[in-house]
Amino acid sequence: MADITAQVLASQIGAVWRSDWIVLDQAMIDAFADATGDRQFIHVDPIAAAATPFGGTIAHGFLLLSLMPRLAALSDQPRISSARIEVNYGGNRTRFLNPVRSGSRIRGRFTLLTLEEKRPGQWQRTTEYAVEVDGTDKPALIAEWISQFFT
């Protein structure tokens, strides 16, 4: 991951970065279920989930969304060298397009949509975040995410 200035990153609108692959296993799904209380059987009961059209347990959509920081850290996306802090600001769109079976390999795809200085030293970035699943053409998730960082 390279360190660059906000001004240089602002010139890279449309750039795409991908993360390394990670395995989304049942232990991760179960830990998320425990943390959120979302223990719907399609996520945590392999026998019952096998009888559904999914054919087995699937990851929570919000688990995929929450993996954004981890996958971003595993990507070649440049880091703003002068950023003191970065915070989530919100999202414009989130769509869960395909289920992700337990044991699947996933990676993040990050596309820089906008980067603007809102006031001196306060930057707002909008990124399209997609979760790609190894062996499929259609992403599992696409979200347009907004963050702010302060230099």
N, C-alpha and C positions, 0 to 999 in steps of 0.2 A: 504494500500500500504506500503510495507516494504522498509526500507532504507538499501542498501547493497553496497559493493564496486564493482568497475568495474571488478576486478579480479574474484569475486564470480559470478557475472552475466555471465562472459565469460565461466564459467564452466557449464552453464545451456542452452547450445545450444539445440534447439529442444523443449524447454519449451513453453507451451501454456497458455495464460491468456485470460480471457473473461471479458468484461465490464458488467455493469448492462444494463438492457433493457431501451430504451427510445422510446417515440412515435414520429414518424416523421409525423407531422401534416401539414395541408395545410398552416397554418400561417408560418411555417418554410420554406416551399417550396416557398411561395410568397415572403418572405423576401429575400431569396437567388436570386429569379428572379429579384427583384428590385435592389439588390446589383450588379448583374452581367449583367443585361440587357437581359438575356436569358428568354424571356417571351413567348416561344413557347407554343401553346395552350395545348399540352399534359401535361404541368406542371401547368398552371394557369387557364384554362377554364374547369370547371367540366362538363358542358353540352356537349361541343364539344369532350372532352376527353372520355366521356361515350360511344361515338359512335365508338371508336377505339378498336382494339383487347385488349387494356389494361383495358377497362371497367371503366376508371376513370382517374383522374390525377395521375401522377407518379413523383417521385423525380428526380431531375437532377443527372446524374452520378457524376458530379463534386461536388455536395452537399454531396453525400456519401463520396467522397474522403476527402472533407474539414472537415468532422466530426471526422476524425482520432484523433486530439488532445483531443477533448471533450470525445470521447469514451475511449481513453487511460487513461484519468484522472479518468474515472469511473471504471477502471479495477483494478485487483489485481496485475498488473504488477509492479515489484519492481522499486524503484527509486534509482539512483546512489547518494549516500550520499555526495560525494565530488564534484559533477558536479556544475560548476559555471554557465554554459550556455549550451543549446542544440539548434542546428540549423538543418533545413532541408538541405539535400545535394542533393537529387533527387530520382528518381525511376528507376527500371529496367523493371518492367512490371506493367501494369494496365489493367484489363479486367472488363468490365461491363457485368455481366452474366445474371442477372434477373432484371426486373423492380421492383421498390418498390412503391406500391400504397400508396397514402396519407392515413394517419391513421394507418399505419403498425407499429408494434413494431420491433425495430432493436437493435442489439448489435454488438460490435466489438470483433473480435477474433485476438489475436496477437501471432505470433509464432516467437521466436528468431531464426534467420537463421545464423547470424555471428556476432561476436563482436571482433574487433581487435584494438590494440593500434597502430596507424599510426606513431606517434612520441610521445615522453614523454608528458603525460597529454592530448593527443588528441586521442579520441576513435571514431571508426566508427562502427555503428550498422546497420545491415540489418534485417528488420522485415517483415514477411508476415502479411499484414493487410487484413482481410476479414470482410465484413458486412454480418451478419446472419440476416435472416428475420424470425420472429416467425411464425411457422406453415409450413415452407418450408425446404426442404433438401438442396437445391442448394443456395450457397451464392449469394448475389446481386453484390458483388464486391470482387475482389482479386487484391491486389497490393503488389508489393515488394518494400518496401520503405527504403531509406538510410538516416540516420541522423548521425550527429557528435556531440559529447559533449566534453567539456573541463573541466579537473579537476585541 
